[in-house]
Amino acid sequence: MKQSMIVAGMVLLIWGGVAAAGMDDITGEVTKMEGEMVTVKMGDGSMKTIHVDPKGTKKEGEVKVGAHVTANVTPSSHANWIKVMKGDGMMKDGMKKDEMMKDGMKKDEMKGDGMMKQDGMSK
């Protein structure tokens, strides 16, 4: 019984890692909105059209043309979440866009060696 629970836990960890591996964060300016599709012009000039599901995508702030946003996007271009940033490069929650890591962790949660801080111990 214990061994099967360990195996099941390992399978879930591996599956979760594979599912998250294809995700990407994008940052840029909303240039076009058509229904649930939002086009973002990124810093390098490239355009990315993403699906912002009214029910499934977590939204922070009002997404509209001209808004500067950061979004977590799947390989199939579905936005898991999208956050509108203030004009000073701050997200609505007051965090600077460069303080957010790809996995959603804040940079101040990291030690200098890239390991997470956790009660004074690295994870």
VODRENVO-806136 format. One line per 8 residues: number of its first residue (from 1); their letters; for each residue y, z, x of N, C-alpha, C. Coordinates in nm, 3 decimals. Example, Ala and Ser with C-alpha at 12.3 -4.5 7.8 and 13.67 -1.06 7.14 Angstrom:
% VODRENVO-806136
1) as) -0.569,0.780,1.319,-0.450,0.780,1.230,-0.330,0.780,1.320 ~ -0.225,0.708,1.285,-0.106,0.714,1.367,0.003,0.787,1.290
This chain:
% VODRENVO-806136
1) mkqsmiva) -0.119,0.000,0.083,0.000,0.000,0.000,0.126,0.000,0.087 ~ 0.128,0.090,0.187,0.245,0.100,0.273,0.265,-0.030,0.350 ~ 0.155,-0.088,0.396,0.164,-0.212,0.473,0.218,-0.326,0.386 ~ 0.176,-0.334,0.261,0.224,-0.442,0.174,0.373,-0.425,0.142 ~ 0.420,-0.301,0.134,0.563,-0.278,0.111,0.645,-0.318,0.233 ~ 0.592,-0.293,0.351,0.660,-0.334,0.474,0.669,-0.485,0.482 ~ 0.559,-0.553,0.450,0.557,-0.699,0.452,0.655,-0.754,0.349 ~ 0.656,-0.696,0.229,0.749,-0.742,0.126,0.894,-0.723,0.171
9) gmvlliwg) 0.924,-0.611,0.234,1.058,-0.586,0.285,1.099,-0.687,0.391 ~ 1.006,-0.719,0.480,1.034,-0.817,0.586,1.061,-0.955,0.526 ~ 0.984,-0.993,0.425,1.003,-1.123,0.360,1.142,-1.129,0.297 ~ 1.183,-1.022,0.231,1.316,-1.019,0.169,1.426,-1.029,0.273 ~ 1.410,-0.960,0.386,1.511,-0.968,0.493,1.521,-1.108,0.549 ~ 1.408,-1.171,0.573,1.407,-1.308,0.627,1.468,-1.403,0.526 ~ 1.428,-1.393,0.400,1.480,-1.481,0.297,1.632,-1.464,0.284 ~ 1.680,-1.341,0.286,1.824,-1.315,0.276,1.900,-1.374,0.393
17) gvaaagmd) 1.843,-1.364,0.513,1.906,-1.421,0.632,1.914,-1.571,0.626 ~ 1.808,-1.635,0.578,1.807,-1.780,0.565,1.907,-1.824,0.459 ~ 1.914,-1.752,0.348,2.007,-1.789,0.241,2.151,-1.777,0.288 ~ 2.182,-1.674,0.365,2.320,-1.652,0.410,2.357,-1.742,0.527 ~ 2.258,-1.795,0.597,2.284,-1.873,0.717,2.366,-1.998,0.690 ~ 2.350,-2.059,0.573,2.421,-2.182,0.544,2.560,-2.163,0.488 ~ 2.600,-2.040,0.465,2.731,-2.014,0.406,2.840,-2.032,0.511 ~ 2.958,-2.069,0.464,3.069,-2.089,0.555,3.197,-2.042,0.487
25) ditgevtk) 3.288,-1.986,0.563,3.419,-1.949,0.510,3.517,-2.060,0.544 ~ 3.596,-2.100,0.446,3.700,-2.200,0.470,3.835,-2.139,0.435 ~ 3.938,-2.185,0.502,4.074,-2.137,0.477,4.167,-2.257,0.476 ~ 4.257,-2.259,0.379,4.352,-2.370,0.372,4.437,-2.364,0.248 ~ 4.501,-2.477,0.218,4.593,-2.487,0.104,4.528,-2.569,-0.007 ~ 4.537,-2.519,-0.129,4.485,-2.593,-0.245,4.576,-2.713,-0.268 ~ 4.516,-2.833,-0.266,4.595,-2.955,-0.286,4.569,-3.021,-0.420 ~ 4.455,-2.987,-0.483,4.419,-3.054,-0.608,4.323,-2.966,-0.686
33) megemvtv) 4.338,-2.966,-0.819,4.246,-2.895,-0.907,4.210,-2.986,-1.023 ~ 4.080,-3.006,-1.044,4.031,-3.085,-1.157,3.918,-3.008,-1.221 ~ 3.945,-2.943,-1.333,3.843,-2.862,-1.399,3.800,-2.748,-1.308 ~ 3.672,-2.743,-1.275,3.618,-2.637,-1.189,3.618,-2.676,-1.042 ~ 3.666,-2.796,-1.009,3.666,-2.844,-0.872,3.804,-2.822,-0.808 ~ 3.804,-2.763,-0.688,3.926,-2.730,-0.616,3.919,-2.796,-0.479 ~ 4.022,-2.871,-0.441,4.026,-2.935,-0.310,4.118,-2.853,-0.220 ~ 4.066,-2.820,-0.101,4.138,-2.737,-0.004,4.161,-2.819,0.122
41) kmgdgsmk) 4.288,-2.825,0.170,4.320,-2.889,0.297,4.318,-2.780,0.404 ~ 4.225,-2.794,0.498,4.208,-2.693,0.601,4.303,-2.717,0.719 ~ 4.311,-2.621,0.809,4.403,-2.625,0.922,4.388,-2.747,1.010 ~ 4.265,-2.801,1.020,4.243,-2.918,1.105,4.274,-3.049,1.032 ~ 4.323,-3.038,0.907,4.359,-3.157,0.830,4.248,-3.210,0.742 ~ 4.125,-3.161,0.761,4.015,-3.208,0.678,4.025,-3.148,0.538 ~ 3.966,-3.218,0.443,3.968,-3.175,0.302,3.826,-3.134,0.262 ~ 3.818,-3.030,0.181,3.689,-2.982,0.130,3.706,-2.957,-0.018
49) tihvdpkg) 3.624,-3.020,-0.100,3.626,-2.996,-0.245,3.514,-2.898,-0.277 ~ 3.550,-2.790,-0.345,3.454,-2.684,-0.375,3.449,-2.659,-0.526 ~ 3.335,-2.608,-0.570,3.316,-2.573,-0.711,3.350,-2.426,-0.730 ~ 3.449,-2.399,-0.815,3.487,-2.262,-0.847,3.444,-2.236,-0.991 ~ 3.331,-2.170,-1.006,3.272,-2.143,-1.138,3.349,-2.030,-1.206 ~ 3.400,-2.052,-1.327,3.477,-1.948,-1.394,3.398,-1.818,-1.414 ~ 3.267,-1.827,-1.426,3.184,-1.708,-1.448,3.119,-1.657,-1.321 ~ 3.080,-1.745,-1.230,3.001,-1.705,-1.114,3.078,-1.682,-0.986
57) tkkegevk) 3.198,-1.737,-0.973,3.277,-1.721,-0.851,3.371,-1.603,-0.866 ~ 3.365,-1.510,-0.769,3.458,-1.397,-0.769,3.594,-1.447,-0.722 ~ 3.697,-1.423,-0.803,3.831,-1.470,-0.771,3.926,-1.353,-0.753 ~ 4.010,-1.361,-0.650,4.116,-1.263,-0.627,4.246,-1.338,-0.617 ~ 4.334,-1.319,-0.714,4.461,-1.390,-0.717,4.453,-1.514,-0.803 ~ 4.568,-1.579,-0.822,4.574,-1.700,-0.905,4.555,-1.823,-0.818 ~ 4.444,-1.892,-0.838,4.415,-2.014,-0.763,4.489,-2.128,-0.831 ~ 4.583,-2.190,-0.756,4.661,-2.301,-0.810,4.703,-2.391,-0.694
65) vgahvtan) 4.747,-2.512,-0.726,4.793,-2.606,-0.624,4.906,-2.541,-0.544 ~ 4.896,-2.549,-0.413,4.995,-2.491,-0.323,4.956,-2.353,-0.271 ~ 4.859,-2.289,-0.335,4.816,-2.156,-0.291,4.736,-2.167,-0.162 ~ 4.753,-2.071,-0.073,4.674,-2.062,0.049,4.557,-1.970,0.018 ~ 4.434,-2.020,0.044,4.314,-1.948,0.005,4.214,-1.938,0.119 ~ 4.125,-1.841,0.107,4.006,-1.832,0.189,3.890,-1.824,0.092 ~ 3.783,-1.900,0.118,3.668,-1.901,0.027,3.538,-1.900,0.107 ~ 3.437,-1.836,0.050,3.302,-1.837,0.106,3.225,-1.943,0.028
73) vtpsshan) 3.175,-2.046,0.100,3.120,-2.164,0.035,2.976,-2.188,0.080 ~ 2.890,-2.225,-0.014,2.751,-2.258,0.016,2.743,-2.402,0.069 ~ 2.628,-2.441,0.126,2.613,-2.580,0.173,2.631,-2.683,0.061 ~ 2.607,-2.642,-0.064,2.625,-2.735,-0.176,2.767,-2.729,-0.234 ~ 2.860,-2.667,-0.159,3.003,-2.661,-0.192,3.037,-2.573,-0.312 ~ 2.953,-2.475,-0.340,2.984,-2.377,-0.446,3.053,-2.257,-0.381 ~ 3.165,-2.214,-0.437,3.237,-2.098,-0.384,3.175,-1.971,-0.441 ~ 3.126,-1.884,-0.351,3.078,-1.753,-0.393,3.196,-1.664,-0.430
81) wikvmkgd) 3.303,-1.673,-0.348,3.427,-1.601,-0.374,3.543,-1.682,-0.318 ~ 3.660,-1.659,-0.377,3.781,-1.725,-0.330,3.895,-1.624,-0.343 ~ 3.975,-1.612,-0.236,4.086,-1.516,-0.233,4.215,-1.590,-0.204 ~ 4.317,-1.562,-0.284,4.449,-1.620,-0.261,4.521,-1.531,-0.160 ~ 4.582,-1.594,-0.059,4.655,-1.520,0.044,4.803,-1.524,0.012 ~ 4.874,-1.421,0.053,5.020,-1.418,0.040,5.078,-1.515,0.142 ~ 5.205,-1.545,0.131,5.272,-1.639,0.221,5.272,-1.595,0.366 ~ 5.254,-1.464,0.394,5.257,-1.415,0.531,5.119,-1.414,0.598
89) gmmkdgmk) 5.023,-1.485,0.538,4.889,-1.490,0.595,4.803,-1.372,0.556 ~ 4.853,-1.289,0.467,4.776,-1.173,0.421,4.703,-1.211,0.293 ~ 4.580,-1.162,0.280,4.509,-1.181,0.155,4.567,-1.086,0.053 ~ 4.534,-1.110,-0.072,4.589,-1.028,-0.180,4.562,-0.880,-0.157 ~ 4.450,-0.845,-0.092,4.416,-0.704,-0.070,4.487,-0.645,0.052 ~ 4.578,-0.723,0.116,4.656,-0.673,0.228,4.593,-0.694,0.364 ~ 4.475,-0.755,0.369,4.409,-0.779,0.496,4.448,-0.918,0.547 ~ 4.473,-0.931,0.677,4.504,-1.060,0.736,4.378,-1.145,0.734
97) kdemmkdg) 4.396,-1.277,0.716,4.280,-1.365,0.706,4.193,-1.360,0.830 ~ 4.250,-1.337,0.948,4.169,-1.334,1.070,4.099,-1.200,1.089 ~ 4.120,-1.106,0.998,4.050,-0.978,1.006,3.917,-0.983,0.933 ~ 3.891,-1.091,0.859,3.767,-1.103,0.783,3.667,-1.185,0.864 ~ 3.551,-1.129,0.887,3.446,-1.200,0.959,3.367,-1.284,0.860 ~ 3.282,-1.374,0.909,3.205,-1.463,0.824,3.119,-1.387,0.723 ~ 3.068,-1.271,0.760,2.981,-1.197,0.669,3.060,-1.105,0.577 ~ 3.193,-1.118,0.577,3.276,-1.037,0.489,3.316,-0.904,0.548
105) mkkdemkg) 3.273,-0.876,0.672,3.306,-0.749,0.737,3.442,-0.761,0.803 ~ 3.518,-0.655,0.802,3.649,-0.654,0.866,3.631,-0.641,1.016 ~ 3.722,-0.704,1.094,3.714,-0.697,1.240,3.723,-0.555,1.292 ~ 3.797,-0.467,1.222,3.810,-0.331,1.272,3.682,-0.251,1.255 ~ 3.581,-0.309,1.190,3.451,-0.244,1.179,3.361,-0.280,1.297 ~ 3.413,-0.361,1.389,3.335,-0.406,1.504,3.380,-0.332,1.630 ~ 3.286,-0.304,1.718,3.320,-0.250,1.849,3.348,-0.369,1.941 ~ 3.395,-0.343,2.059,3.428,-0.448,2.155,3.310,-0.537,2.191
113) dgmmkqdg) 3.186,-0.485,2.181,3.069,-0.563,2.216,3.016,-0.645,2.099 ~ 3.089,-0.646,1.986,3.047,-0.725,1.871,2.952,-0.651,1.780 ~ 2.917,-0.529,1.811,2.825,-0.450,1.728,2.904,-0.376,1.622 ~ 2.843,-0.354,1.506,2.911,-0.280,1.399,2.924,-0.134,1.435 ~ 3.036,-0.074,1.394,3.052,0.069,1.408,2.985,0.136,1.287 ~ 2.915,0.239,1.310,2.855,0.312,1.199,2.838,0.457,1.242 ~ 2.927,0.543,1.197,2.922,0.683,1.229,2.908,0.706,1.380 ~ 2.984,0.629,1.459,2.984,0.645,1.602,2.865,0.581,1.672
121) msk) 2.779,0.515,1.598,2.662,0.451,1.658,2.669,0.301,1.628 ~ 2.612,0.221,1.714,2.608,0.077,1.686,2.485,0.048,1.604 ~ 2.496,-0.053,1.524,2.388,-0.090,1.433,2.306,-0.200,1.494
